[in-house]
Amino acid sequence: MSRRWYTGTWYFGWNIVAAATLITLLTVGMRMGIGPFFIPMAEDLEMSRSMLAGIVAIGMLCYGLGMPLAGHLAGTHGTRFVLLLGTAVVVVSILWTVIARHPFTFFLAYGVLLSLGFSFTSPVALTPVISRWFTRRRGMALFFLSTGSMAGIAVLTPVLTWSIQSVGWQNTLLGFAVVFLLLLVPTTFLVIRDQAPANTDLQHSQHSGEQQSTTGPVSDSMLTFAEAIRTRPFWQVTIGLFACGYSMNLLGTHGVPMLVDHGFDPITASYGIGLIGLVAIPSTVVLGRLSDTLQRKNLLATIYLVRGLSFFALLLVAAVWELYLVAAIAGIVWAGSIALSSAILADVYGIRLVGVLYGWTYLGHQVGAMISSWLGGWGYEAFGSHWIAFGGSGLVLASAAAVSFRLPRRGFVQAPVAR
């Protein structure tokens, strides 16, 4: 195999990772950046907050429902096709959103169509191509997608807030559509390559004498999709991602109100929640390196366990320094579960099925997000306490830790189940 994919010691696969991280930054940053838009949209469209919240919640489900289709299309038609289709849908849906005046048409444009478009440019569509290009550093490469997600939330939220205050929410959406189109189309054509070298990132280490990972290339299992979803690792990963989605959306939606109800002022509460995302950005680099040297299942279980304990701690903090300490610890493990889950799926089932399987497991993530969004409000209104939702999150995450610890060790390839 030619070494044309290397320029000196630089592997072309890292260019694909950089492009995928940028795409993830834009996609997740806007998908999770509803906060700055919420009140301006509600007031301009004369919607109640509960109606707009319902549209957003259904949009989250549509975002999840589109991911299995995105994973399937990436496997059958290629990553470029999915990204370009998603870009077209995002641009059209934004144009429709800014002219929509009726709640139902706004729901179709913003809640349904935009969410589906973003699912085609989400990490689910990008995971298969990265898994093809990396074996020795697959965990590290996939962790950069998590970095893109955290950076998207950290960077786009203040940018969108400033833009909305300056030019309004409609012009902000239009500006985003222009930037999205100008960045994704050239990046997709110039950088994204589905066809990887035969030995992926192992090739250069073989030529240079560098010590390789002992795992070697991961072989594809001989399972069909229907057989794979009947195996235990698929459901173990799904349970973990359900807990991930439940906890992340609960904190994003109800974290600040919970802390305010517990005596913190809104600014301090928002700084505490923001610190989690800020710490998560550099921690993904460390976790990515660890995921290529340690057993991924053990690292994933540890992340879920520490995150679960953090939810109990957030309910108990009383001083500002306690809040910031808990937030910093939570941030260390905040962004690792999704990257590890996709890497484990590639390890167990091979790169042939990773896209569609990751899409279906990520649907569990979005179902958890929907449930926590509702439960956080209902639990407090019904019982006057946040322990129902936040304590429940701690228990769900602890259960996910126990389930993840029983995942197969690296090097295991799922064989067909005997009938």
C-alpha angles and dihedrals in degrees: 000000000000119000091223089120089069127074101191102307094338115109117211090224089075089061087058090049091051091050092047091049091053091049090049091049091057096040100046093035092059095036091053094035097084092117098081091044097046104086097033091051093046093049097043094047092039092236126149115245090243091055093050090045089054091052090050092048093051088046089057089054091048088051088056095043091054093055099075088051090048091050091048094048091047089056096045105031103022136253095277092058092051094047094048092046090049092049091053092049092048093051094046093046092050091051089050092046096056092053097041112109102165119077092233095052089044088051091052094045103038103020101041114016099038091047091051091048092052091049087062091055094040127112089267090069092046100044096077095054093047091047089053093052098045135054107144094039099027095124092050092047094050092046089063088067087060088050088054091052093051092043090050092056093043097045106033098044095067092036092053091045091053092045094050091051090049105041107005133256096281094055090043090056091047091050090050090051091054093049091044092052095045093049103039102046097053092038092051094050098040103039114019113092122172095190108080129189115274094250096032113204091343091076099075093045089055092053096042097043093242115159110261131214111267092231096071122192116341113240121220115249116235093238126125118225091256090053093045094056089055093059124094100240091060092057093041090057091044092053090050093050090048088058090045093053093044093053099040095049093043091056093043094049104032106017097094095043090049092053092045089052087052093056106271120127115245095252094052090045092052091047089052094052091042091053089063091060093042094054090044093066099067093031091065090065092055093043090048092057092046091050090062094051106032130056103278094215092057092048091049092049091050091051092053093046095049091045090051092051088050091060091055089047092052089057091053104041114115105168129059093240090053090053093050093046093051090045092052092050092046091049092059091064099029102097105033106080099073095048093046092047092054091045091051091050089053091048094050103035103022130237095289093073102024096097099053094037092050089050092055095044090049089056085067087056091057094045088055089049092053093048095050091047090058098036094051091061099035094046093054094044093047100042105016090235138099092211091092095063103025096039088046089053090055091052094045091051092047089053090049089052091054092047093047092050087063094055116118119276119254111278093042114123116195112243124201113279113247113247 
